[in-house]
Amino acid sequence: MADRTTNNNTVSSQPQKTIEDFDPPQKPKRNKYAFACAILASMTSILLGYDIGVMSGAAIYIREDLKISDVEVEVLLGILNLYSLIGSAAAGRTSDWVGRRYTIVLAGAIFFVGALLMGFATNYAFLMFGRFVAGIGVGYALMIAPVYTAEVSPASSRGFLTSFPEVFINSGILLGYVSNYAFSKLPKHLGWRLMLGVGAIPSIFLAIGVLAMPESPRWLVMQGRLGDATRVLDKTSDSKEESMLRLADIKEAAGIPEHCTDDVVQVPKRSKGQDVWKELLLHPTPAIRHILICAVGIHFFQQASGIDAVVLYSPTIFEKAGITNNDKKLLCTVAVGFVKTVFILVATFFVDKVGRRPLLLASVAGMILSLMGLGLGLTIIDQNHERIMWAAALCITMVLLYVAFFSIGMGPITWVYSSEIFPLKLRAQGCSLGVAMNRVVSGVLSMTFISLYEAITIGGAFFLYAAIASVAWVFFFIMLPETHGRTLEDMEVLFGKFHKWRKANALLKQKKNVSHGDGNTNNGQVQLGTKGQVNEISE
């Protein structure tokens, strides 16, 4: 009888434990809310994507209608990236002041005004003013979308969800290309204005969608609103246990004692940003210095390897390859946008399975080869007066391969990586520095591409981008640790050893295995013990 009772208890208890605690099908139920939040926040990135895509085609008709020079075209296409610096610089402070959610609303509102101004522009100066206003909105959107998504996402799907801004940038580019083709049949003076003015529509949907979003739990904790933060974490975590661990990590980072469990608590006073900038730039710890180098470096190389030259000037590239008909050029750009969007969707499903480093390194290696192939094809066409079909086909194929390789790694992982490595109190300002570097390099590259290829030939320009991408691969291989599976609050432990980061990574894995073996999950998430072990490496 005793044996039978024991067996019955064993049989009845095992299924219950497996279903409630460890069954994977429960995860999607928990993540649906975080998934929806990430989609709504990332919609801000459509604004930039649409502008990039639509300007590549609209520039053809703006040049003809307003009778502007090559230099004015370069400035028109690239200046928005420099204007966006104002938005990204202000977004860090704004998001700490009014919250991540209302910063997203502000981004959409500013871009809405800018798009209308561009649509109603009567001359080049008016158009440039519209670009200025839209650029500020784009700067806000670029900074806040990945920050909010990283702060809402559970660790198990953070890479997948944080790659959404890049997904929507690509969706926006595709919409811009489609808009070019759709309005290209209209009269010249009307077509480009509609192409630009239609960009105001996504801003309206964005403002409505934000009403359904919760505030970032990390921002709520920084305001002392622990009750609200707990409710958001319960909805966006894979389990109640993970929600509690995330809350404990955020409270520790914000300087709130562990025993404080009231719905509203007093948060230790912090200076209005001066200490943050001092800690980030003037007196950084080795870990913060390493984090800053990685974040700024990955943003620099993302743009310096030529992506905006290919996307913004794709009609020019196809024209150099021998496609002279405007409709055919615009159709080819639609193909570029389609390939870019499809492969970014593929990347989102692998970033949390394969990890950041393998995807990034494979992506950059593919970009190097495709840039070299594109440079070779364009050089052969440039050196021959006759039309060479295989070289033209090579150029088109290499452009499509380049954007595909960019989209499976370099595109999304730049935003995923830079938004997840900064500690809580430095995150908004740190991400704004990364976005600032991104926009400066993008602006310089966009405003110099025509001048560059006139100076060193269009094939030489892409050989130059291939050389820069080669340097990027070496930098990523040496300096960037794998962050897959790490909590946001663990990042400072992993960084700080620069090229010796592998030893810290090994110790973190060992610490995690030991804590799981002991059944003490809480200790596995606390930074202090791990930091002590990792610090032994440098001694």
C-alpha positions in Angstrom: 0.0 0.0 0.0 2.8 2.4 0.9 4.6 1.7 -2.3 1.4 2.3 -4.3 0.7 5.6 -2.5 4.3 6.7 -3.1 4.0 5.9 -6.9 0.7 7.7 -7.1 2.1 10.8 -5.5 5.1 10.7 -7.8 2.9 10.4 -10.9 0.6 13.2 -9.9 3.3 15.6 -8.9 5.6 15.3 -11.9 3.2 16.6 -14.6 2.1 19.5 -12.4 5.8 20.6 -11.8 6.6 20.3 -15.5 3.6 22.3 -16.8 3.6 25.1 -14.3 7.4 25.7 -13.9 9.3 24.5 -17.0 7.0 23.9 -19.9 8.2 26.0 -22.9 4.7 26.6 -24.4 4.0 28.9 -21.4 6.7 31.4 -22.6 4.8 32.8 -25.6 1.8 33.6 -23.4 4.1 35.7 -21.2 5.9 37.3 -24.0 2.9 38.4 -26.1 2.6 41.6 -24.0 6.3 42.4 -24.4 6.0 41.6 -28.1 3.1 44.1 -28.5 5.0 46.8 -26.6 8.1 46.3 -28.7 6.1 46.6 -31.9 4.4 49.8 -30.8 7.7 51.4 -29.6 9.6 50.3 -32.7 7.0 51.9 -35.0 8.9 55.1 -34.5 11.7 53.7 -36.6 9.4 53.6 -39.6 9.8 57.4 -39.7 13.5 57.2 -40.4 13.2 54.3 -42.8 10.4 55.9 -44.8 12.5 59.1 -45.1 15.6 57.3 -46.3 13.7 55.2 -48.9 11.5 58.0 -50.2 14.3 60.5 -50.6 16.3 58.2 -52.8 13.6 58.3 -55.5 12.2 61.8 -54.7 15.6 63.3 -55.3 15.3 62.4 -59.0 12.2 64.6 -59.4 13.3 67.3 -56.9 16.5 67.8 -58.9 14.5 68.3 -62.1 11.7 70.4 -60.5 13.8 72.8 -58.4 16.8 72.7 -60.7 19.3 72.0 -57.9 23.0 70.9 -58.3 24.7 67.6 -57.3 26.0 69.2 -54.1 22.6 70.5 -53.1 21.2 66.9 -53.7 23.9 65.5 -51.5 23.2 68.0 -48.7 19.4 67.5 -49.0 19.7 63.7 -48.7 22.3 63.7 -45.9 21.5 66.7 -43.8 18.6 65.0 -42.0 21.1 62.8 -40.2 23.0 65.7 -38.8 19.8 67.5 -37.8 18.8 64.3 -36.0 21.7 64.8 -33.6 19.7 67.5 -31.9 16.9 65.1 -31.3 19.1 62.2 -30.1 21.1 64.6 -27.8 17.9 65.8 -26.2 16.1 62.4 -26.1 18.2 61.1 -23.2 17.3 63.9 -20.9 13.8 64.1 -22.1 13.1 60.4 -21.6 14.5 60.5 -18.1 12.3 63.5 -17.4 8.9 62.7 -18.9 9.3 59.0 -19.4 10.1 56.7 -22.4 6.5 56.5 -23.5 5.8 60.3 -23.9 9.2 60.7 -25.6 7.9 58.4 -28.3 4.8 60.5 -28.7 7.0 63.6 -29.0 9.1 62.0 -31.7 6.0 61.2 -33.7 4.6 64.7 -33.3 7.8 66.4 -34.4 8.2 64.2 -37.5 4.5 64.7 -38.4 5.1 68.5 -38.6 8.4 68.0 -40.6 6.7 65.7 -43.1 4.0 68.2 -43.7 6.5 71.0 -44.2 8.4 69.0 -46.7 5.2 68.1 -48.6 4.2 71.7 -48.9 7.7 73.0 -49.7 7.8 75.6 -52.5 11.5 76.0 -52.8 14.8 74.4 -51.7 15.1 76.6 -48.5 11.6 75.6 -47.4 12.4 72.0 -48.1 15.5 72.2 -46.0 13.6 73.7 -43.1 11.2 70.7 -43.3 14.2 68.4 -43.2 15.4 70.2 -40.1 12.2 69.6 -38.2 11.8 66.0 -39.4 15.4 65.3 -38.5 14.8 66.3 -34.9 11.9 63.8 -34.7 14.0 61.1 -36.3 16.8 61.7 -33.7 14.2 61.2 -30.8 12.8 58.1 -32.5 16.2 56.4 -33.1 17.3 56.8 -29.5 14.1 56.0 -27.6 12.8 52.9 -29.5 15.7 50.5 -28.7 16.0 51.8 -25.1 12.3 51.3 -24.3 12.2 47.9 -26.0 15.4 46.7 -24.1 13.9 47.8 -20.8 10.6 46.1 -21.3 11.9 42.8 -22.8 12.6 39.7 -20.8 16.2 38.4 -21.1 15.1 35.3 -23.0 13.8 37.3 -26.0 15.5 40.7 -25.6 17.6 40.3 -28.7 14.5 39.3 -30.8 12.4 42.2 -29.5 15.2 44.8 -29.5 15.9 44.1 -33.2 12.4 45.3 -34.0 13.5 49.0 -34.5 15.7 47.8 -37.4 12.8 45.7 -38.7 10.7 48.8 -38.9 13.5 50.9 -40.4 13.6 48.4 -43.2 9.8 48.3 -43.5 9.9 52.1 -43.7 12.5 52.0 -46.5 10.4 49.5 -48.4 7.3 51.7 -48.0 9.4 54.7 -49.2 10.5 52.9 -52.3 7.0 51.7 -53.1 5.8 55.3 -52.6 8.4 56.5 -55.1 7.1 54.1 -57.7 3.4 54.7 -56.9 3.7 58.5 -57.2 6.2 58.6 -60.1 3.5 58.7 -62.7 2.1 62.0 -61.3 3.2 65.4 -62.6 6.8 66.1 -61.6 5.9 69.1 -59.3 3.2 67.1 -57.5 4.7 63.6 -57.3 7.7 64.3 -55.0 5.6 66.5 -52.7 3.1 63.6 -52.1 6.0 61.2 -51.7 7.3 63.3 -48.8 4.0 64.4 -47.3 2.6 60.9 -47.0 5.3 60.3 -44.4 3.1 62.1 -41.9 0.6 59.2 -41.8 2.7 56.7 -39.8 3.0 59.4 -37.1 -0.7 59.5 -36.5 -0.9 55.7 -36.0 2.1 55.9 -33.7 0.5 58.5 -31.4 -2.7 56.3 -31.1 -0.7 53.1 -30.5 1.3 54.7 -27.7 -1.8 55.0 -25.6 -1.9 51.2 -25.2 1.7 51.0 -24.1 2.9 50.8 -20.4 5.8 52.9 -19.2 9.2 51.3 -19.0 9.6 49.4 -15.7 13.1 50.8 -15.3 11.9 54.4 -15.6 9.1 53.7 -13.1 11.6 52.4 -10.6 13.8 55.5 -11.1 10.7 57.5 -10.1 10.1 55.3 -7.0 6.9 53.8 -8.5 7.6 50.2 -7.5 4.0 49.1 -7.6 3.5 50.2 -11.2 6.9 48.7 -12.2 6.0 45.4 -10.6 2.8 45.2 -12.6 4.6 45.9 -15.9 7.3 43.4 -15.1 4.7 40.7 -14.2 3.2 41.2 -17.7 6.5 41.3 -19.6 8.5 38.5 -17.8 8.5 34.8 -18.6 7.7 33.9 -15.0 6.9 35.5 -11.6 10.3 34.5 -10.4 12.0 36.3 -13.3 9.8 39.4 -12.6 11.0 39.5 -9.0 14.6 39.1 -10.1 14.4 41.8 -12.7 12.8 44.1 -10.1 15.6 43.4 -7.6 18.3 44.1 -10.2 16.7 47.4 -11.2 16.2 48.5 -7.5 19.9 47.7 -6.8 21.0 49.7 -9.9 18.8 52.6 -8.9 20.1 52.6 -5.3 16.8 51.5 -3.7 17.3 49.2 -0.6 16.1 45.7 -1.1 13.7 45.9 1.9 11.7 48.7 0.3 8.6 47.1 -1.1 6.0 49.9 -0.9 4.1 50.9 -4.1 5.8 54.3 -3.9 9.2 54.8 -2.3 11.7 57.6 -2.0 14.6 57.3 -4.6 18.0 58.5 -3.5 18.6 62.0 -5.0 20.8 62.2 -8.0 22.2 65.2 -9.7 20.5 66.4 -12.9 22.7 64.6 -15.3 26.1 66.1 -14.5 27.3 63.0 -12.6 26.1 60.7 -15.3 28.2 62.5 -18.0 31.2 62.6 -15.7 30.9 58.9 -15.0 30.4 58.2 -18.7 33.0 60.5 -20.3 35.4 62.1 -17.8 36.0 59.4 -15.1 34.7 56.1 -16.5 35.5 52.8 -14.8 37.3 50.3 -17.1 33.9 48.5 -17.6 32.2 51.8 -18.6 35.1 52.7 -20.9 34.9 49.3 -22.6 31.1 49.6 -23.0 31.4 53.1 -24.4 34.0 52.1 -26.9 31.9 49.1 -28.0 28.7 51.1 -28.3 30.2 54.0 -30.2 32.4 51.7 -32.3 29.6 49.5 -33.5 27.5 52.5 -34.5 30.4 54.1 -36.3 31.2 51.0 -38.4 27.5 50.3 -39.1 27.3 53.5 -41.1 31.0 53.8 -42.3 30.7 50.5 -44.2 28.4 52.2 -46.7 24.8 51.2 -46.0 23.3 54.7 -46.5 25.3 55.2 -49.7 23.7 52.0 -51.1 20.2 52.7 -49.9 20.0 56.4 -50.5 21.8 56.4 -53.9 20.6 53.0 -55.2 19.0 54.7 -58.3 22.4 56.3 -59.0 24.2 53.0 -58.6 21.7 51.2 -60.9 22.1 54.0 -63.4 25.9 53.6 -63.3 25.3 49.8 -63.9 23.5 50.6 -67.1 19.8 51.0 -66.1 18.8 54.4 -67.4 14.9 54.2 -67.3 13.5 55.9 -64.2 10.7 53.3 -63.7 13.2 50.4 -63.9 15.6 52.1 -61.5 12.7 52.6 -59.0 11.6 48.9 -59.4 15.2 47.8 -58.7 15.1 50.0 -55.5 11.9 48.3 -54.5 13.7 44.9 -54.9 16.5 46.3 -52.6 13.9 47.3 -50.0 12.1 43.9 -50.2 15.3 41.9 -49.8 16.4 44.1 -46.9 13.1 43.7 -45.1 12.9 39.9 -45.6 16.4 39.3 -44.3 15.9 41.5 -41.2 12.9 39.4 -40.4 15.1 36.3 -40.7 17.6 37.9 -38.4 15.1 38.5 -35.6 14.5 34.8 -35.2 18.2 34.0 -34.9 19.6 36.7 -32.7 18.5 35.0 -29.5 19.3 31.5 -30.8 22.7 31.9 -32.4 23.9 34.9 -30.4 25.1 38.4 -31.2 28.7 37.7 -32.2 28.3 34.9 -34.7 25.6 36.8 -36.6 27.5 40.0 -36.5 30.8 38.5 -37.7 29.2 36.5 -40.5 27.2 39.5 -41.6 30.3 41.8 -41.9 32.2 39.1 -43.7 29.4 38.8 -46.3 29.3 42.6 -46.6 33.0 42.8 -47.3 32.8 40.2 -50.1 29.7 41.8 -51.7 31.2 45.3 -51.5 34.3 44.0 -53.3 32.1 42.4 -55.9 30.1 45.6 -56.4 33.3 47.7 -56.7 34.7 45.2 -59.3 31.5 45.2 -61.4 31.2 49.0 -61.4 34.9 49.4 -62.2 34.6 47.1 -65.2 31.5 49.0 -66.5 33.3 52.3 -65.9 36.3 51.2 -67.9 34.3 50.0 -70.9 32.2 52.1 -73.2 30.1 49.2 -74.3 27.3 47.8 -72.2 28.4 44.6 -70.4 25.4 42.6 -69.3 27.1 40.2 -67.0 28.8 43.1 -65.1 25.4 44.9 -64.8 23.9 41.7 -63.4 26.9 41.3 -61.0 26.3 44.9 -59.7 22.6 44.3 -59.1 23.3 40.9 -57.4 26.0 42.4 -55.2 23.7 45.3 -54.1 21.0 42.7 -53.1 23.6 40.5 -51.4 25.1 43.5 -49.5 21.7 44.6 -48.1 20.9 41.0 -47.2 24.1 40.4 -45.3 23.7 43.8 -43.6 20.2 42.9 -42.5 21.1 39.6 -40.9 23.6 41.0 -38.5 25.1 44.5 -38.7 21.7 46.2 -39.1 19.7 44.8 -36.1 22.6 43.8 -33.8 24.0 47.4 -33.7 20.7 48.5 -32.0 20.3 45.4 -29.9 23.9 45.4 -28.6 24.2 49.1 -27.8 20.9 49.3 -26.0 21.6 46.3 -23.7 25.2 46.9 -22.5 24.9 50.2 -20.6 24.0 50.1 -16.9 20.6 51.6 -15.9 21.6 55.1 -14.9 23.9 55.6 -17.9 21.6 53.9 -20.5 19.7 56.9 -21.9 22.8 59.1 -22.2 25.0 56.2 -23.4 22.6 55.2 -26.2 22.2 58.9 -27.2 26.0 59.0 -27.8 25.8 55.9 -29.9 23.0 57.3 -32.0 24.9 60.6 -32.3 27.9 58.8 -33.8 25.6 56.8 -36.1 23.9 59.9 -37.4 27.2 61.9 -37.8 28.8 59.2 -39.9 25.6 58.6 -41.9 25.3 62.3 -42.6 29.0 62.7 -43.7 28.8 59.6 -45.9 25.4 60.7 -47.4 26.6 64.2 -48.1 29.9 63.2 -49.7 29.0 60.1 -51.8 28.6 61.9 -55.1 31.8 63.9 -54.5 33.6 60.8 -53.4 32.8 58.7 -56.5 33.6 61.6 -58.7 37.1 61.8 -57.1 38.0 58.1 -56.9 35.4 56.5 -59.3 32.2 54.8 -58.1 34.0 51.4 -58.0 36.8 52.9 -55.8 34.2 54.2 -53.4 32.9 50.7 -52.7 36.4 49.3 -52.4 36.9 51.9 -49.7 33.8 50.8 -47.9 35.0 47.2 -48.1 38.3 48.2 -46.5 36.4 50.0 -43.7 34.2 46.9 -43.2 37.3 44.7 -42.9 38.6 46.9 -40.0 35.1 46.6 -38.5 35.3 42.8 -38.5 38.7 42.8 -36.7 37.3 45.4 -34.1 34.2 43.3 -33.4 36.2 40.0 -33.1 38.6 41.5 -30.6 36.5 43.9 -28.5 32.8 42.8 -28.4 31.8 40.1 -25.8 28.8 37.9 -26.4 25.8 39.3 -24.4 23.3 36.7 -25.3 21.5 35.3 -22.2 22.9 38.0 -19.9 20.7 40.2 -17.8 21.0 43.9 -18.5 22.4 44.5 -15.0 25.1 41.9 -15.5 26.8 43.8 -18.4 29.2 45.7 -16.2 30.6 42.4 -15.0 31.2 41.2 -18.5 32.9 44.3 -19.7 36.1 46.0 -18.5 38.8 43.6 -19.6 38.7 44.7 -23.3 40.3 42.0 -25.4 40.4 39.7 -22.3 36.7 39.6 -22.0 36.6 35.8 -22.7 37.9 35.1 -19.2 35.1 37.2 -17.6 32.6 35.4 -19.8 33.9 32.0 -18.7 33.6 33.0 -15.0 30.1 34.2 -15.5 29.1 30.9 -17.0 30.7 29.1 -14.1 28.9 31.3 -11.6 25.6 30.6 -13.3 26.2 26.9 -13.3 27.1 26.8 -9.7 24.1 28.9 -8.6 21.8 26.6 -10.6 23.4 23.6 -9.0 22.9 25.0 -5.5 19.3 25.9 -6.4 20.0 29.5 -5.3 18.7 31.4 -8.3 18.8 34.8 -6.5 22.6 34.6 -6.0 23.0 33.9 -9.7 21.6 37.3 -10.5 23.4 39.5 -7.9 26.4 41.3 -9.4 28.6 41.7 -6.3 29.9 38.2 -5.9 30.5 37.8 -9.6 32.3 41.1 -9.8 34.7 40.0 -7.1 35.6 36.9 -9.0 36.0 38.7 -12.3 38.2 41.4 -10.7 40.7 38.6 -9.9 41.5 38.4 -13.6 43.3 41.7 -13.6 45.3 41.1 -10.5 
